[in-house]
Amino acid sequence: MAQRDFTNIGQVIEYRVLGQPSLANTSLASRWPDPDARFNFSNANGGMSGGLVGDNAALEDQADELIAVATEQGFPLWRALGTIYRGCVKVNDGDVTEGISLLRGGLAAYRATGAERFMSHYTALLAKASEIAGQTEEAVTQLDDALHIVERTGERWFAAEVNRHKGQLMLRQGHSQAAEELYAKALSIAREQEAKLWELRAAVSLARLRRDQHGHAEARDLLAPVYDWFTEGFETPDLREAQALLDELA
């Protein structure tokens, strides 16, 4: 049996990133019956989901609302998450320096609450910002920190993405063999978890590398079956990117 390694909260996120919001909302309402708790959790979860699927407008809305409500009600953990998401928005909007500052501050505030859940994901967000800023070595170090968090906590829901991201950085540094191994590891983890979005991203990254090394046929054979699994969400950036690559490989 496949091991998804998702907590209850992780299942909500999984539904959202796979384009199944109705299932996500049903899961959210059943697991968080208290309306006030659900409101705060929904904003935190919505911010994460928006970031994962590249919806910067939704991410900004959720970050602003989360910070406002958390400040009013005195919830430092939710405020820390809102600060992290606001940092992501700044990075996506091109204000990388301010974004990194907010991400670092939000991460510090989050740790100060004693929370550990999703720390691998939040650390990887900082790594992405560092990469955009041209701080490749710093980004690699942060991804290694994220992988150590995965090993320490056993929370593996984002492990495939961390390995894939590290593979991208290895490739950028000219280490194609290391990149291929990390992409393959990411693909293996995603398949084990039946995490189809992570599987698609890993397949796209590995297919690009295979295209450059071995030709179009091998790359297409890798990517096509993963893409063909999807029945919805074709307007999302991930599926558009995969379709564009498949068209190139045809």
C-alpha positions as a Markdown table, in Angstrom:
| # | Residue | x | y | z |
|---|---|---|---|---|
| 1 | Met | 0.0 | 0.0 | 0.0 |
| 2 | Ala | 1.3 | 3.5 | -0.9 |
| 3 | Gln | 2.3 | 5.6 | 2.0 |
| 4 | Arg | 1.1 | 9.2 | 1.4 |
| 5 | Asp | 2.6 | 10.6 | 4.6 |
| 6 | Phe | 0.0 | 13.3 | 4.8 |
| 7 | Thr | -1.5 | 14.5 | 8.1 |
| 8 | Asn | -5.1 | 15.6 | 8.2 |
| 9 | Ile | -4.0 | 19.1 | 7.3 |
| 10 | Gly | -1.9 | 17.7 | 4.5 |
| 11 | Gln | -4.9 | 15.9 | 3.0 |
| 12 | Val | -6.7 | 19.3 | 2.7 |
| 13 | Ile | -3.7 | 20.7 | 1.0 |
| 14 | Glu | -3.4 | 17.7 | -1.3 |
| 15 | Tyr | -7.0 | 18.1 | -2.4 |
| 16 | Arg | -6.5 | 21.8 | -3.2 |
| 17 | Val | -3.3 | 21.5 | -5.1 |
| 18 | Leu | -4.8 | 18.6 | -7.2 |
| 19 | Gly | -7.7 | 20.9 | -8.2 |
| 20 | Gln | -10.3 | 19.3 | -5.9 |
| 21 | Pro | -11.5 | 22.3 | -3.8 |
| 22 | Ser | -14.9 | 20.7 | -3.0 |
| 23 | Leu | -13.1 | 17.8 | -1.3 |
| 24 | Ala | -10.8 | 20.2 | 0.5 |
| 25 | Asn | -13.8 | 22.3 | 1.8 |
| 26 | Thr | -15.6 | 19.1 | 3.0 |
| 27 | Ser | -12.5 | 17.9 | 4.7 |
| 28 | Leu | -11.9 | 21.3 | 6.3 |
| 29 | Ala | -15.4 | 21.6 | 7.7 |
| 30 | Ser | -15.5 | 18.1 | 9.1 |
| 31 | Arg | -12.1 | 18.3 | 10.8 |
| 32 | Trp | -12.5 | 21.9 | 12.1 |
| 33 | Pro | -16.1 | 22.2 | 13.2 |
| 34 | Asp | -15.5 | 25.4 | 15.2 |
| 35 | Pro | -16.1 | 28.3 | 12.9 |
| 36 | Asp | -13.5 | 30.6 | 14.4 |
| 37 | Ala | -10.8 | 27.9 | 14.3 |
| 38 | Arg | -11.9 | 27.0 | 10.8 |
| 39 | Phe | -11.6 | 30.7 | 9.7 |
| 40 | Asn | -8.1 | 31.0 | 10.9 |
| 41 | Phe | -7.1 | 27.6 | 9.6 |
| 42 | Ser | -8.8 | 28.2 | 6.2 |
| 43 | Asn | -6.7 | 31.4 | 5.7 |
| 44 | Ala | -3.5 | 29.6 | 6.7 |
| 45 | Asn | -4.3 | 26.7 | 4.5 |
| 46 | Gly | -5.5 | 28.9 | 1.6 |
| 47 | Gly | -2.3 | 30.8 | 1.7 |
| 48 | Met | -0.2 | 27.7 | 1.5 |
| 49 | Ser | -2.4 | 26.2 | -1.3 |
| 50 | Gly | -2.3 | 29.5 | -3.3 |
| 51 | Gly | 1.5 | 29.5 | -3.1 |
| 52 | Leu | 1.8 | 25.9 | -4.1 |
| 53 | Val | -0.2 | 26.4 | -7.3 |
| 54 | Gly | 1.3 | 29.8 | -8.2 |
| 55 | Asp | -1.8 | 31.9 | -7.4 |
| 56 | Asn | -0.1 | 35.1 | -6.2 |
| 57 | Ala | -3.3 | 37.1 | -6.0 |
| 58 | Ala | -5.0 | 34.5 | -3.8 |
| 59 | Leu | -1.8 | 34.3 | -1.7 |
| 60 | Glu | -1.8 | 38.0 | -1.1 |
| 61 | Asp | -5.4 | 38.2 | -0.1 |
| 62 | Gln | -5.0 | 35.3 | 2.4 |
| 63 | Ala | -1.8 | 36.8 | 3.8 |
| 64 | Asp | -3.4 | 40.2 | 4.4 |
| 65 | Glu | -6.5 | 38.7 | 6.0 |
| 66 | Leu | -4.6 | 36.3 | 8.1 |
| 67 | Ile | -2.3 | 39.0 | 9.5 |
| 68 | Ala | -5.2 | 41.3 | 10.3 |
| 69 | Val | -7.3 | 38.7 | 12.1 |
| 70 | Ala | -4.3 | 37.2 | 13.9 |
| 71 | Thr | -3.2 | 40.6 | 15.1 |
| 72 | Glu | -6.7 | 41.4 | 16.3 |
| 73 | Gln | -7.2 | 38.1 | 18.1 |
| 74 | Gly | -3.6 | 37.8 | 19.4 |
| 75 | Phe | -2.6 | 34.6 | 17.6 |
| 76 | Pro | 1.2 | 34.8 | 17.1 |
| 77 | Leu | 1.4 | 31.5 | 15.1 |
| 78 | Trp | -1.2 | 32.7 | 12.5 |
| 79 | Arg | 0.5 | 36.1 | 12.3 |
| 80 | Ala | 3.9 | 34.4 | 11.6 |
| 81 | Leu | 2.3 | 32.4 | 8.8 |
| 82 | Gly | 0.8 | 35.5 | 7.4 |
| 83 | Thr | 4.2 | 37.2 | 7.4 |
| 84 | Ile | 5.7 | 34.2 | 5.6 |
| 85 | Tyr | 3.1 | 34.3 | 2.9 |
| 86 | Arg | 3.4 | 38.1 | 2.6 |
| 87 | Gly | 7.2 | 37.5 | 2.1 |
| 88 | Cys | 6.4 | 35.1 | -0.8 |
| 89 | Val | 4.1 | 37.7 | -2.4 |
| 90 | Lys | 6.9 | 40.3 | -2.2 |
| 91 | Val | 9.3 | 37.9 | -3.8 |
| 92 | Asn | 6.8 | 37.0 | -6.6 |
| 93 | Asp | 6.2 | 40.7 | -7.2 |
| 94 | Gly | 9.9 | 41.3 | -7.7 |
| 95 | Asp | 10.7 | 42.9 | -4.3 |
| 96 | Val | 13.1 | 40.1 | -3.4 |
| 97 | Thr | 15.1 | 41.8 | -0.6 |
| 98 | Glu | 11.9 | 42.8 | 1.3 |
| 99 | Gly | 10.5 | 39.3 | 0.6 |
| 100 | Ile | 13.5 | 37.6 | 2.1 |
| 101 | Ser | 13.4 | 39.8 | 5.1 |
| 102 | Leu | 9.7 | 39.0 | 5.7 |
| 103 | Leu | 10.3 | 35.3 | 5.2 |
| 104 | Arg | 13.2 | 35.2 | 7.7 |
| 105 | Gly | 11.1 | 37.2 | 10.2 |
| 106 | Gly | 8.1 | 35.0 | 9.8 |
| 107 | Leu | 10.2 | 31.8 | 10.1 |
| 108 | Ala | 11.8 | 33.1 | 13.3 |
| 109 | Ala | 8.4 | 34.1 | 14.7 |
| 110 | Tyr | 6.9 | 30.7 | 13.7 |
| 111 | Arg | 9.8 | 28.8 | 15.4 |
| 112 | Ala | 9.3 | 31.0 | 18.5 |
| 113 | Thr | 5.8 | 29.5 | 19.0 |
| 114 | Gly | 7.3 | 26.0 | 19.2 |
| 115 | Ala | 5.6 | 24.9 | 16.1 |
| 116 | Glu | 7.3 | 22.5 | 13.7 |
| 117 | Arg | 4.5 | 21.4 | 11.3 |
| 118 | Phe | 5.2 | 22.4 | 7.7 |
| 119 | Met | 8.7 | 23.8 | 8.6 |
| 120 | Ser | 10.3 | 21.9 | 5.7 |
| 121 | His | 7.9 | 23.7 | 3.3 |
| 122 | Tyr | 8.4 | 27.2 | 4.8 |
| 123 | Thr | 12.2 | 26.7 | 4.8 |
| 124 | Ala | 12.0 | 25.7 | 1.1 |
| 125 | Leu | 10.1 | 28.9 | 0.4 |
| 126 | Leu | 13.1 | 30.9 | 1.8 |
| 127 | Ala | 15.4 | 28.8 | -0.4 |
| 128 | Lys | 13.4 | 29.7 | -3.4 |
| 129 | Ala | 13.6 | 33.4 | -2.6 |
| 130 | Ser | 17.4 | 33.0 | -2.1 |
| 131 | Glu | 17.7 | 31.3 | -5.5 |
| 132 | Ile | 15.8 | 34.2 | -7.1 |
| 133 | Ala | 18.2 | 36.6 | -5.4 |
| 134 | Gly | 21.1 | 34.7 | -7.0 |
| 135 | Gln | 22.2 | 33.2 | -3.6 |
| 136 | Thr | 22.5 | 29.7 | -4.9 |
| 137 | Glu | 24.8 | 28.3 | -2.2 |
| 138 | Glu | 22.6 | 29.8 | 0.5 |
| 139 | Ala | 19.6 | 28.2 | -1.2 |
| 140 | Val | 21.2 | 24.8 | -1.2 |
| 141 | Thr | 22.0 | 25.1 | 2.5 |
| 142 | Gln | 18.4 | 26.0 | 3.2 |
| 143 | Leu | 17.1 | 23.0 | 1.2 |
| 144 | Asp | 19.5 | 20.8 | 3.2 |
| 145 | Asp | 18.0 | 22.2 | 6.3 |
| 146 | Ala | 14.6 | 21.4 | 5.0 |
| 147 | Leu | 15.6 | 17.8 | 4.3 |
| 148 | His | 17.0 | 17.5 | 7.8 |
| 149 | Ile | 13.7 | 18.7 | 9.2 |
| 150 | Val | 11.9 | 16.0 | 7.1 |
| 151 | Glu | 14.2 | 13.4 | 8.6 |
| 152 | Arg | 13.8 | 14.7 | 12.2 |
| 153 | Thr | 10.1 | 15.1 | 12.1 |
| 154 | Gly | 9.0 | 12.4 | 9.7 |
| 155 | Glu | 6.8 | 14.9 | 8.0 |
| 156 | Arg | 7.4 | 13.9 | 4.4 |
| 157 | Trp | 4.5 | 15.5 | 2.5 |
| 158 | Phe | 6.9 | 18.1 | 0.9 |
| 159 | Ala | 10.0 | 15.9 | 0.6 |
| 160 | Ala | 9.6 | 15.2 | -3.1 |
| 161 | Glu | 9.5 | 19.0 | -3.9 |
| 162 | Val | 12.5 | 19.7 | -1.7 |
| 163 | Asn | 14.6 | 17.0 | -3.5 |
| 164 | Arg | 13.4 | 18.3 | -6.9 |
| 165 | His | 14.3 | 21.9 | -6.0 |
| 166 | Lys | 17.7 | 20.9 | -4.9 |
| 167 | Gly | 18.1 | 19.0 | -8.1 |
| 168 | Gln | 17.4 | 22.2 | -10.1 |
| 169 | Leu | 20.1 | 24.0 | -8.1 |
| 170 | Met | 22.6 | 21.2 | -8.7 |
| 171 | Leu | 21.9 | 21.4 | -12.4 |
| 172 | Arg | 22.4 | 25.1 | -12.4 |
| 173 | Gln | 25.8 | 24.5 | -10.8 |
| 174 | Gly | 26.7 | 22.0 | -13.6 |
| 175 | His | 26.1 | 18.8 | -11.6 |
| 176 | Ser | 23.9 | 17.0 | -14.0 |
| 177 | Gln | 24.4 | 13.5 | -12.4 |
| 178 | Ala | 23.5 | 14.8 | -9.0 |
| 179 | Ala | 20.5 | 16.6 | -10.4 |
| 180 | Glu | 19.2 | 13.5 | -12.2 |
| 181 | Glu | 19.5 | 11.4 | -9.0 |
| 182 | Leu | 17.6 | 14.1 | -7.0 |
| 183 | Tyr | 14.9 | 14.3 | -9.7 |
| 184 | Ala | 14.6 | 10.5 | -9.7 |
| 185 | Lys | 14.3 | 10.5 | -5.9 |
| 186 | Ala | 11.6 | 13.1 | -6.0 |
| 187 | Leu | 9.7 | 11.1 | -8.6 |
| 188 | Ser | 10.0 | 8.0 | -6.5 |
| 189 | Ile | 8.8 | 9.7 | -3.3 |
| 190 | Ala | 5.8 | 11.3 | -5.2 |
| 191 | Arg | 4.8 | 8.0 | -6.7 |
| 192 | Glu | 5.0 | 6.2 | -3.3 |
| 193 | Gln | 2.8 | 8.9 | -1.8 |
| 194 | Glu | 0.4 | 9.0 | -4.8 |
| 195 | Ala | 1.1 | 12.8 | -4.8 |
| 196 | Lys | 0.2 | 13.5 | -8.4 |
| 197 | Leu | 1.2 | 17.2 | -8.5 |
| 198 | Trp | 4.6 | 16.4 | -7.1 |
| 199 | Glu | 4.9 | 13.5 | -9.5 |
| 200 | Leu | 4.1 | 15.8 | -12.4 |
| 201 | Arg | 6.7 | 18.4 | -11.4 |
| 202 | Ala | 9.4 | 15.8 | -10.9 |
| 203 | Ala | 8.5 | 14.2 | -14.2 |
| 204 | Val | 8.7 | 17.6 | -16.0 |
| 205 | Ser | 12.1 | 18.3 | -14.5 |
| 206 | Leu | 13.5 | 14.9 | -15.3 |
| 207 | Ala | 12.0 | 14.9 | -18.8 |
| 208 | Arg | 13.8 | 18.2 | -19.6 |
| 209 | Leu | 17.1 | 16.6 | -18.4 |
| 210 | Arg | 16.5 | 13.4 | -20.4 |
| 211 | Arg | 15.6 | 15.5 | -23.5 |
| 212 | Asp | 19.0 | 17.2 | -23.3 |
| 213 | Gln | 20.9 | 14.0 | -22.6 |
| 214 | His | 19.1 | 11.3 | -24.4 |
| 215 | Gly | 16.6 | 12.8 | -26.9 |
| 216 | His | 12.9 | 13.5 | -27.1 |
| 217 | Ala | 11.5 | 10.0 | -27.2 |
| 218 | Glu | 12.8 | 9.0 | -23.8 |
| 219 | Ala | 11.6 | 12.3 | -22.3 |
| 220 | Arg | 8.1 | 12.0 | -23.7 |
| 221 | Asp | 7.8 | 8.4 | -22.6 |
| 222 | Leu | 8.5 | 9.5 | -19.1 |
| 223 | Leu | 6.2 | 12.5 | -18.9 |
| 224 | Ala | 3.2 | 11.5 | -21.0 |
| 225 | Pro | 1.7 | 8.9 | -18.7 |
| 226 | Val | 2.0 | 11.3 | -15.7 |
| 227 | Tyr | 0.2 | 14.1 | -17.6 |
| 228 | Asp | -2.4 | 11.7 | -18.9 |
| 229 | Trp | -3.5 | 10.8 | -15.4 |
| 230 | Phe | -5.0 | 14.3 | -14.9 |
| 231 | Thr | -8.7 | 15.0 | -15.7 |
| 232 | Glu | -8.9 | 18.6 | -14.4 |
| 233 | Gly | -6.8 | 21.6 | -13.6 |
| 234 | Phe | -5.5 | 22.1 | -17.2 |
| 235 | Glu | -5.6 | 25.8 | -16.7 |
| 236 | Thr | -3.0 | 25.7 | -13.9 |
| 237 | Pro | 0.6 | 26.7 | -14.5 |
| 238 | Asp | 1.9 | 23.1 | -13.8 |
| 239 | Leu | -0.3 | 21.4 | -16.4 |
| 240 | Arg | 0.3 | 24.2 | -18.9 |
| 241 | Glu | 4.0 | 23.8 | -18.5 |
| 242 | Ala | 3.8 | 20.0 | -18.9 |
| 243 | Gln | 1.6 | 20.3 | -22.0 |
| 244 | Ala | 4.0 | 22.8 | -23.6 |
| 245 | Leu | 6.9 | 20.4 | -23.0 |
| 246 | Leu | 5.0 | 17.5 | -24.4 |
| 247 | Asp | 4.2 | 19.6 | -27.5 |
| 248 | Glu | 7.9 | 20.3 | -27.9 |
| 249 | Leu | 8.7 | 16.6 | -27.5 |
| 250 | Ala | 6.2 | 15.4 | -30.1 |
